[in-house]
Amino acid sequence: MNLLTNAAQALLGRDHATIRIATALSGDDVVVTIADNGPGIPADVLPRIWDPFFTTKDVGEGTGLGLSIVHELVARHHGSIEVDSVVGEGTTFTVKWPRRPPGG
């Protein structure tokens, strides 16, 4: 939900705003991709997006915990999350989880 909320917020006020959600099976993984055509994340910001309390939003608009919590929850379920972002073109988050729990 947080990934969708962030995408929607990134698109506020933009013409032809689009969020794409895709699901797939890839080998033993379930893959969920959330992509937007928003402003993208600058390269100097990307390394910090998973840091607790890091935010680029104005005071009162965000706590900086959303992506940190997403990252932690995905990891706790033995998954991974990756981000690909191009300034001016948009951002794509790809989440992968094993189809079966380890040892299951």
N, C-alpha and C positions, 0 to 999 in steps of 0.2 A: 504494500500500500504506500509506503514511504517513497519508493521509486516513482510511482505514478504521481503522487502529490508533488514531488520535486519537478518532474517533467511538466506538469500542468502550470506550476508557478513560473517556470522558465519561459513558458510560452505566452504568458499574460501580455495582451496588447499587440501580439504579432499577427499579421495577416497570414492566412493559409497554415495556421498552426496544426501540427499533426503529431499524434502519439501512436506508435505501432507496438502491438504486443504480439509476440509469437512464442509458440511452444514447439518443442521437438524432442525426439529421442535421438541420442547420439551414443551409440554403443551401450554402455551400462549407465548412462547419465540421462536425467531429465534436464532439459535446457529451457529457460525462460529468458526471452530477450525483450527489453523495453527500450524503445528508441524514440527520440523526438527530433524535430527540426528547429530547435531553439538556438540560442546564441553560442552554445558550446561552453566548455570549461577551459579557461586559459591554462597553458602548460605549467605555469608557476604555481597554480592552485591545485592541480591534479594530485600531486604527492600528499596533500594534506586532507583530502576529502574524507578519509576514514578516521581522522583524528577526532576524539571526543571534544566537543565544545567548539570545534572549528566551524565557522559559518561565514558566508559572504553576504548574508542577508542583513538588512537593517535591524537595529535594536528593536526587540519586541516582535519580530517576524519569524525568528527561528532560534532554537537553542544550540544548534550544531551537534545534536545527538542522533539525528535520523540515520545518516549513512553509517555512523559508527555502530549503531544498534543493528542495522541491516547486516553489516559485515560480520558482526559477532554471531547473530542468529544463523546466518548461512554457514559459518565455520562450525558452529555447534552441531549442525546437521550434516557434517562431513562434506560440505559443498565448497564451491569457490565462486567468487564474484569478480568480474573484470569490467573495466570501463574503457570505452574508446570515444574520444571527443575531438571534434574539429571546430575551432572557433569560427563562428559564422555559418556553420552547417548543422550542428547538432551533436547529441550525445547518445550513446548506446551503452546500456548496462546489460551484461550477460551473466546469468546466474545458472550454475550447474549443481545438481544434487545427484548422488547415486540413486539408482532405481530401487536398490535394496540397501538396508542399513549394513554397515560392515559386520561381517560374521553372520548375516541373516540369510 
